Amino acid sequence: MSDLPTPNGDLLPCVRASGPGGGATRTLVDLLANSECPGLTARRRRREELTGSSHDPIVWAVARGANVVDVDGNRYVDMTGGFGVALLGHGVPEVVTAVQAQASTLLHALGDVYPSAKKILLEGRLAALAPWPARVILGLSGADAVEAALKTAMLATGRPGVLAFEGGYHGLSYGALAACGYKLAFREPFVGQLNPAVRFAPYPSAAGSGRAMEYVEAVLAEGRTGALLIEPTLGRGGVEPAAEGALATLTALARRHGALLVADEIYTGLGRTGGLFQSIAMQGDPDVLVIGKALGGGLPVSAAIIKEDVAAAWGHPVGEAIHTSTFLGNPLACAAAIASLDVLQRPDTAAMIARCAASLERSLRSSLRSPGLGVRRMTFVGVLVGVAIDGGLRRALAVCRSMLERGYVMLTGGVAGDVLTLTPPACLTEAQIEDFCANLAGVLAESPDP
C-alpha cells in the first residue's frame, strides 16, 4: 500500500469499473470480520439484507484535502469530512507539520500532574475563544467533553437531573449516552446503568418550538434539573436547526430555574456553521461550550469551555483530581489542535467556508429541484447540510452505496435514517461540488421511492 498515489485533495473521483471492493479490500474486510465486535459486522449484514447490495466498507489508505484513496487505489471525494473532523480537509499541512515536530520531542506527558507545554498553551487558546472569562477541561472525544460538562453542572447546582432533547446525539459513553435522544435503541440495552434523572424535551425546531419551550419550563420548574443540554443544530439527528430565538429563550429559562445551559458544539462549532460558536450567534449564552471534531485536525481532542464562575464549583481539592485521565492533554493532540486553531482563525479560512457553503447550497438546489427525485426537504447550515428523502432508511442506504460506487463517501442521518447528512471538508472545489450534485441527482432519479 506504500506505493498508492497521494491525491492533491482537489481531484474528482476515480473508481474502477467493477466498483469498490477489490482484492486488497476483500482481504482486509475478511480479517476485520474475524476480529471486530460482531455487532458491527452484523450491522453491515442487516444493511445488505435491507438493500440487496453489499455494504462492506472501503478501507482507507491515504487522504488529502477532500480526497480519500482506498487500499485498492480507488479515489473518492469525502462528503462526510471523517464524521465532521476534517473541516479544513484531510492532512492539513500545518497540522501535519506540528504533529511531526511534536512527535520528535515528546509523545506523552503526565496529564494533570506534570503537563506538557502544549497542553498549557492549548488551554489558554481555548479559554480565549469564549466571550466570557473561562476555564477549560480537555478530553479525547466529544463524549468526554459532554461528560465533563455534565459533571460541572452537578457540582455547580447540586442537581443530578439533565434535560436533553429528542434527536440530540452527544456520544455513547455512559454519561453522554444517558442524554442521547437520537435513538432509544442506543440507550435501551444499558438503561439499568444510566442516569435515571435524564428527561427529553421535543427539539425546539421552527415547527415545534412553542411546545418544546412549554415542556422545558415545566421540567425546569420542578427544581431537579442541573443541566439543559442542546445542540444548536441537530447534527446526526438530521441537520435540524433550533428555531430563531430558541437559544435565547433556553438561556433565560435556565437562569430563571437555576440550571446550566450546555451547548454541544461538537459538530457546529469552530466555523462549520459560519461563526465560531453557533449557539452564541443564535443569541444564546451557554454556561458551558463543548467542542471537538474539527479541533484536532484529525487527532482526538475535545474540550469543555466553562464560565469561570461556574468552574469554581470544582473547588480546590488537595487530594487526587476527581476528573482526569491518562492521556489528558496528550502533547500530539494538543500540538495538532493549536495548529488547527491557527488555520481555523485565519480570515481566508472563514472565506473558504463561506464559499463552500454558498456553492453547495446553490448547486444542490439547482440539481435536486425536480419533484421526481423524492427530495422532501433540504437544510443548509453553513457546511452542514441535510437532504431528507422519501423512501426511508432502505432508499437512503441504497443511495449512499450507489454514490460510493460513483466515488462519493456519504452517510445517512436523522432519527429515521432518511436524511443524507453532508459534513464535507470546506476545501471542496467548485468542480467537486458540481460533479457530486450531478451524480446525486442521477442516483436519486435511478432509485425512486420504493
C-alpha positions as CSV (number, residue, x, y, z in Angstrom):
1,M,0.0,0.0,0.0
2,S,3.0,2.3,0.3
3,D,3.0,2.8,-3.5
4,L,-0.5,4.2,-3.6
5,P,-0.7,7.7,-5.0
6,T,-1.3,10.6,-2.7
7,P,-4.1,12.8,-4.2
8,N,-3.9,16.6,-4.3
9,G,-7.2,16.8,-2.4
10,D,-9.0,18.7,-5.2
11,L,-9.5,15.8,-7.7
12,L,-12.7,14.2,-8.9
13,P,-13.4,10.6,-8.1
14,C,-11.8,7.7,-10.0
15,V,-13.3,4.3,-9.1
16,R,-12.6,1.3,-11.3
17,A,-15.4,0.0,-13.4
18,S,-16.1,-3.0,-11.1
19,G,-16.6,-0.6,-8.2
20,P,-15.3,-0.6,-4.6
21,G,-14.1,-3.8,-3.0
22,G,-11.0,-5.1,-4.8
23,G,-8.6,-7.8,-3.7
24,A,-6.8,-5.8,-1.0
25,T,-10.1,-4.6,0.4
26,R,-11.7,-8.1,0.5
27,T,-8.6,-9.5,2.3
28,L,-8.8,-6.8,5.0
29,V,-12.5,-7.0,5.4
30,D,-12.3,-10.7,5.9
31,L,-9.7,-10.1,8.6
32,L,-11.9,-7.5,10.1
33,A,-14.9,-9.9,10.3
34,N,-12.7,-12.3,12.3
35,S,-11.6,-9.8,15.0
36,E,-14.1,-6.8,15.4
37,C,-17.0,-6.8,17.7
38,P,-19.8,-8.8,16.0
39,G,-22.3,-6.0,16.5
40,L,-20.6,-4.0,13.7
41,T,-20.3,-6.9,11.3
42,A,-23.9,-7.8,11.9
43,R,-25.0,-4.2,11.2
44,R,-23.4,-4.4,7.7
45,R,-25.2,-7.8,7.1
46,R,-28.5,-6.3,8.1
47,R,-28.0,-3.4,5.7
48,E,-27.2,-5.9,2.9
49,E,-30.5,-7.7,3.6
50,L,-32.4,-4.4,3.6
51,T,-31.0,-3.1,0.4
52,G,-30.0,-6.2,-1.5
53,S,-26.4,-4.9,-2.1
54,S,-23.1,-5.2,-0.4
55,H,-22.3,-2.8,2.5
56,D,-18.7,-4.0,3.0
57,P,-16.6,-1.0,3.9
58,I,-13.9,0.5,1.8
59,V,-10.6,0.6,3.6
60,W,-9.0,4.0,3.7
61,A,-5.3,4.2,2.9
62,V,-4.4,7.8,2.0
63,A,-6.4,11.1,2.5
64,R,-5.6,14.7,1.5
65,G,-7.9,17.6,1.2
66,A,-11.3,16.3,0.1
67,N,-9.9,13.1,-1.4
68,V,-9.6,9.6,0.1
69,V,-7.8,6.7,-1.6
70,D,-8.7,3.1,-0.6
71,V,-6.3,0.2,-0.4
72,D,-7.1,-0.8,-4.0
73,G,-6.2,2.6,-5.3
74,N,-9.7,3.9,-5.9
75,R,-10.1,7.7,-5.3
76,Y,-13.1,9.2,-3.6
77,V,-14.4,12.6,-2.5
78,D,-15.3,12.5,1.2
79,M,-18.6,14.3,1.8
80,T,-18.5,13.2,5.5
81,G,-15.3,15.0,6.4
82,G,-14.4,12.0,8.5
83,F,-17.6,12.4,10.7
84,G,-17.0,16.2,10.5
85,V,-13.5,16.1,11.8
86,A,-11.8,17.3,8.6
87,L,-13.5,20.7,8.3
88,L,-10.2,22.0,6.9
89,G,-9.6,18.9,4.8
90,H,-7.6,15.8,5.4
91,G,-3.9,16.1,6.1
92,V,-3.8,19.9,6.6
93,P,-0.1,20.7,6.1
94,E,0.2,23.0,9.2
95,V,-1.3,20.2,11.4
96,V,0.9,17.5,9.9
97,T,4.0,19.7,10.4
98,A,3.0,20.4,14.0
99,V,2.4,16.7,14.8
100,Q,5.7,15.7,13.2
101,A,7.6,18.3,15.2
102,Q,6.0,17.3,18.4
103,A,6.5,13.6,17.7
104,S,10.2,14.1,17.5
105,T,10.4,15.6,21.1
106,L,7.5,14.4,23.3
107,L,4.8,11.9,22.7
108,H,3.3,11.7,26.2
109,A,3.5,13.7,29.4
110,L,1.9,13.3,32.8
111,G,-1.6,14.8,32.2
112,D,-2.8,17.0,35.0
113,V,0.2,16.3,37.2
114,Y,3.2,17.4,35.1
115,P,1.7,18.7,31.8
116,S,3.4,19.4,28.6
117,A,3.9,23.0,27.4
118,K,1.5,22.3,24.5
119,K,-1.4,21.4,26.9
120,I,-0.9,24.7,28.8
121,L,-0.8,26.7,25.6
122,L,-3.9,25.0,24.2
123,E,-6.0,25.6,27.3
124,G,-5.1,29.2,27.1
125,R,-6.1,29.4,23.5
126,L,-9.4,27.7,24.1
127,A,-10.2,29.9,27.1
128,A,-9.6,33.0,24.9
129,L,-12.2,31.8,22.4
130,A,-15.1,32.2,24.8
131,P,-16.9,35.5,25.1
132,W,-16.6,35.5,28.9
133,P,-13.7,34.6,31.3
134,A,-13.4,30.8,31.0
135,R,-11.7,27.7,32.3
136,V,-11.1,24.5,30.3
137,I,-11.3,20.8,30.7
138,L,-9.7,18.8,27.9
139,G,-10.9,15.4,26.7
140,L,-10.2,12.9,23.9
141,S,-13.7,12.7,22.4
142,G,-16.8,14.7,22.2
143,A,-18.4,12.4,24.7
144,D,-15.6,13.1,27.1
145,A,-16.3,16.8,26.9
146,V,-20.0,16.4,27.3
147,E,-19.4,14.3,30.4
148,A,-17.1,17.0,31.8
149,A,-19.9,19.5,31.2
150,L,-22.5,17.3,33.0
151,K,-20.1,16.8,36.0
152,T,-19.7,20.6,36.1
153,A,-23.5,21.0,36.2
154,M,-23.8,18.6,39.1
155,L,-21.1,20.3,41.1
156,A,-22.4,23.8,40.3
157,T,-26.1,23.1,41.0
158,G,-26.2,20.1,43.2
159,R,-28.9,18.6,41.0
160,P,-28.5,15.3,39.1
161,G,-31.2,16.0,36.6
162,V,-30.4,16.5,32.9
163,L,-32.9,17.8,30.4
164,A,-31.8,16.9,26.8
165,F,-33.7,16.9,23.5
166,E,-35.2,14.3,21.2
167,G,-32.9,13.8,18.2
168,G,-29.9,15.0,20.1
169,Y,-26.7,13.0,19.8
170,H,-23.9,13.5,22.4
171,G,-21.8,10.4,22.3
172,L,-22.2,6.8,23.6
173,S,-20.1,6.6,26.7
174,Y,-22.3,6.2,29.7
175,G,-22.8,9.8,30.9
176,A,-23.4,11.0,27.4
177,L,-25.5,8.0,26.4
178,A,-28.0,8.7,29.2
179,A,-28.6,12.1,27.5
180,C,-28.8,10.7,23.9
181,G,-32.2,11.4,22.4
182,Y,-31.2,10.3,19.0
183,K,-32.5,6.7,19.3
184,L,-34.0,4.8,22.2
185,A,-32.3,1.6,20.8
186,F,-28.9,3.1,21.8
187,R,-29.9,3.5,25.5
188,E,-32.2,0.6,25.9
189,P,-29.7,-2.3,26.5
190,F,-27.9,-0.2,29.1
191,V,-30.7,1.7,30.8
192,G,-30.1,0.0,34.2
193,Q,-26.7,1.6,34.4
194,L,-27.7,5.1,33.1
195,N,-28.6,8.2,35.0
196,P,-32.4,7.9,35.7
197,A,-32.7,11.6,36.2
198,V,-32.5,12.4,32.4
199,R,-35.6,13.7,30.7
200,F,-36.1,14.5,27.0
201,A,-38.0,17.5,25.5
202,P,-39.1,17.9,21.9
203,Y,-36.4,19.6,19.9
204,P,-37.2,23.4,19.6
205,S,-37.2,23.5,15.8
206,A,-39.2,26.1,13.9
207,A,-42.1,23.7,13.6
208,G,-42.4,22.9,17.3
209,S,-40.6,25.5,19.4
210,G,-43.6,26.6,21.4
211,R,-44.4,23.1,22.5
212,A,-40.8,22.4,23.3
213,M,-40.4,25.5,25.5
214,E,-43.6,24.7,27.5
215,Y,-42.1,21.3,28.3
216,V,-38.7,22.7,29.2
217,E,-40.2,25.3,31.5
218,A,-42.4,22.7,33.2
219,V,-39.4,20.3,33.8
220,L,-37.1,23.1,35.0
221,A,-39.7,24.4,37.4
222,E,-39.6,21.1,39.3
223,G,-36.2,22.2,40.5
224,R,-34.3,18.9,40.0
225,T,-32.5,19.7,36.7
226,G,-28.9,20.9,36.8
227,A,-28.1,20.7,33.1
228,L,-30.0,21.8,30.0
229,L,-28.1,20.2,27.1
230,I,-28.7,21.1,23.5
231,E,-27.1,21.0,20.0
232,P,-27.9,24.4,18.3
233,T,-28.4,22.4,15.2
234,L,-29.0,18.6,15.4
235,G,-26.1,17.0,13.6
236,R,-26.5,13.3,13.4
237,G,-30.2,13.9,14.2
238,G,-30.8,15.1,10.7
239,V,-29.5,18.7,10.4
240,E,-32.4,20.4,12.1
241,P,-31.5,23.9,13.4
242,A,-33.2,25.3,16.5
243,A,-35.8,28.0,15.8
244,E,-34.9,31.7,15.8
245,G,-34.8,32.9,19.4
246,A,-34.8,29.4,20.9
247,L,-31.3,29.6,22.3
248,A,-32.1,33.0,23.9
249,T,-35.3,31.6,25.5
250,L,-33.4,28.5,26.8
251,T,-30.8,30.7,28.3
252,A,-33.5,32.7,30.1
253,L,-35.3,29.6,31.3
254,A,-32.1,28.0,32.6
255,R,-31.2,31.2,34.5
256,R,-34.6,31.5,36.0
257,H,-34.6,28.0,37.3
258,G,-31.0,27.6,38.4
259,A,-29.8,25.2,35.7
260,L,-26.7,25.4,33.5
261,L,-27.1,25.7,29.7
262,V,-24.7,23.4,28.0
263,A,-24.2,23.9,24.2
264,D,-22.9,20.8,22.4
265,E,-21.0,22.5,19.6
266,I,-19.0,19.4,18.6
267,Y,-20.5,19.5,15.1
268,T,-21.5,23.1,14.8
269,G,-18.5,24.9,16.5
270,L,-15.2,26.2,15.2
271,G,-16.6,27.6,11.9
272,R,-18.6,24.9,10.2
273,T,-21.9,26.8,10.6
274,G,-20.3,30.1,9.9
275,G,-19.4,31.7,13.3
276,L,-17.1,30.3,15.9
277,F,-20.0,29.1,18.1
278,Q,-23.4,28.8,16.6
279,S,-25.2,28.9,20.0
280,I,-23.8,32.4,20.6
281,A,-24.5,33.5,17.1
282,M,-28.1,32.4,17.8
283,Q,-28.2,34.8,20.8
284,G,-27.7,32.1,23.4
285,D,-25.4,32.5,26.4
286,P,-24.3,29.0,27.4
287,D,-22.5,28.3,30.7
288,V,-20.5,25.6,29.0
289,L,-19.4,25.2,25.4
290,V,-18.5,21.7,24.3
291,I,-16.2,21.3,21.2
292,G,-14.4,18.5,19.4
293,K,-14.2,17.1,15.9
294,A,-12.5,19.9,13.9
295,L,-10.5,21.0,16.9
296,G,-7.8,18.4,16.5
297,G,-7.5,18.5,12.7
298,G,-7.6,14.7,12.7
299,L,-6.3,13.8,16.1
300,P,-8.5,13.0,19.1
301,V,-9.0,16.0,21.3
302,S,-12.1,17.9,22.8
303,A,-12.8,20.5,25.4
304,A,-15.5,21.8,27.7
305,I,-15.1,25.6,27.9
306,I,-16.7,26.7,31.2
307,K,-17.6,30.1,32.5
308,E,-15.0,30.9,35.2
309,D,-17.5,31.4,38.0
310,V,-19.3,28.2,37.1
311,A,-15.9,26.3,37.0
312,A,-15.3,27.5,40.6
313,A,-17.7,24.7,41.7
314,W,-14.9,22.2,41.1
315,G,-13.3,23.8,44.2
316,H,-9.6,23.4,45.2
317,P,-9.2,19.8,46.1
318,V,-5.9,19.0,47.9
319,G,-6.1,15.2,47.2
320,E,-6.3,13.4,43.9
321,A,-8.0,15.1,41.0
322,I,-11.7,13.9,40.7
323,H,-11.7,14.3,36.9
324,T,-8.7,13.2,34.8
325,S,-7.3,10.5,32.5
326,T,-4.0,9.1,31.5
327,F,-4.0,10.8,28.1
328,L,-5.5,14.1,29.2
329,G,-3.8,16.9,27.3
330,N,-1.8,14.5,25.1
331,P,1.1,16.5,23.6
332,L,0.5,15.3,20.0
333,A,-3.2,16.1,20.1
334,C,-2.6,19.5,21.7
335,A,0.0,20.4,19.1
336,A,-2.4,19.4,16.4
337,A,-5.2,21.5,18.0
338,I,-3.0,24.6,18.3
339,A,-2.1,24.3,14.6
340,S,-5.7,23.7,13.7
341,L,-6.9,26.7,15.6
342,D,-4.2,28.8,13.8
343,V,-5.7,27.8,10.5
344,L,-9.4,28.0,11.6
345,Q,-9.0,31.6,12.9
346,R,-7.5,32.9,9.7
347,P,-9.7,35.3,7.6
348,D,-9.1,33.2,4.5
349,T,-10.4,30.1,6.2
350,A,-13.7,31.9,7.0
351,A,-13.9,33.0,3.4
352,M,-13.3,29.4,2.2
353,I,-16.0,28.0,4.5
354,A,-18.5,30.7,3.3
355,R,-17.7,30.0,-0.4
356,C,-18.1,26.3,0.1
357,A,-21.4,26.7,1.9
358,A,-22.8,29.0,-0.7
359,S,-21.7,26.8,-3.6
360,L,-23.1,23.6,-2.0
361,E,-26.5,25.3,-1.4
362,R,-26.6,26.8,-4.9
363,S,-25.7,23.6,-6.7
364,L,-27.9,21.3,-4.6
365,R,-30.9,23.5,-5.0
366,S,-30.4,23.6,-8.8
367,S,-29.6,19.9,-9.2
368,L,-32.3,18.5,-6.9
369,R,-35.2,20.7,-7.9
370,S,-37.1,18.1,-9.8
371,P,-40.1,16.7,-7.8
372,G,-39.5,13.3,-9.3
373,L,-36.3,12.9,-7.2
374,G,-38.2,12.3,-4.0
375,V,-36.4,15.1,-2.0
376,R,-38.6,16.1,0.8
377,R,-36.5,18.8,2.4
378,M,-33.1,20.4,2.3
379,T,-31.4,22.2,5.2
380,F,-28.3,24.3,4.9
381,V,-26.4,25.5,8.0
382,G,-23.0,26.5,6.7
383,V,-21.1,23.4,5.6
384,L,-23.6,21.2,7.5
385,V,-26.3,20.1,5.0
386,G,-29.2,17.7,5.3
387,V,-31.1,16.2,2.4
388,A,-34.2,14.4,3.6
389,I,-35.5,12.0,1.0
390,D,-38.6,9.8,0.6
391,G,-38.3,6.1,0.8
392,G,-37.0,5.7,4.4
393,L,-33.8,4.1,5.5
394,R,-33.7,1.5,2.8
395,R,-33.6,4.1,0.0
396,A,-31.1,6.3,1.9
397,L,-28.7,3.4,2.3
398,A,-29.1,2.4,-1.3
399,V,-28.4,6.0,-2.4
400,C,-25.2,6.1,-0.3
401,R,-24.0,2.9,-1.7
402,S,-24.6,3.9,-5.3
403,M,-22.8,7.2,-4.6
404,L,-19.9,5.3,-3.1
405,E,-19.7,3.3,-6.4
406,R,-19.5,6.7,-8.2
407,G,-16.7,7.8,-5.8
408,Y,-18.5,9.8,-3.1
409,V,-18.4,8.9,0.5
410,M,-21.7,9.7,2.3
411,L,-23.6,8.9,5.5
412,T,-27.3,8.7,6.4
413,G,-28.6,10.6,9.4
414,G,-31.9,11.6,11.1
415,V,-33.8,9.6,13.6
416,A,-35.5,7.6,10.8
417,G,-32.2,7.3,8.8
418,D,-33.7,9.1,5.8
419,V,-31.5,12.2,5.8
420,L,-28.4,12.3,3.6
421,T,-26.1,14.2,6.0
422,L,-23.3,16.2,4.5
423,T,-20.4,17.5,6.6
424,P,-17.6,17.8,3.9
425,P,-14.3,19.5,4.1
426,A,-14.7,23.2,3.3
427,C,-11.9,22.9,0.8
428,L,-14.2,21.2,-1.8
429,T,-13.6,22.7,-5.2
430,E,-16.4,24.0,-7.4
431,A,-15.8,21.1,-9.8
432,Q,-16.1,18.5,-7.0
433,I,-19.3,20.1,-5.7
434,E,-20.9,20.3,-9.2
435,D,-19.9,16.7,-10.0
436,F,-21.2,15.5,-6.6
437,C,-24.6,17.2,-7.1
438,A,-25.0,15.9,-10.7
439,N,-24.2,12.4,-9.5
440,L,-26.6,12.6,-6.6
441,A,-29.4,13.8,-8.9
442,G,-28.7,10.9,-11.2
443,V,-28.7,8.3,-8.4
444,L,-31.9,9.7,-6.9
445,A,-33.5,9.6,-10.3
446,E,-32.4,5.9,-10.8
447,S,-33.6,4.9,-7.3
448,P,-37.2,6.1,-7.0
449,D,-39.1,5.9,-3.7
450,P,-40.0,2.2,-3.5
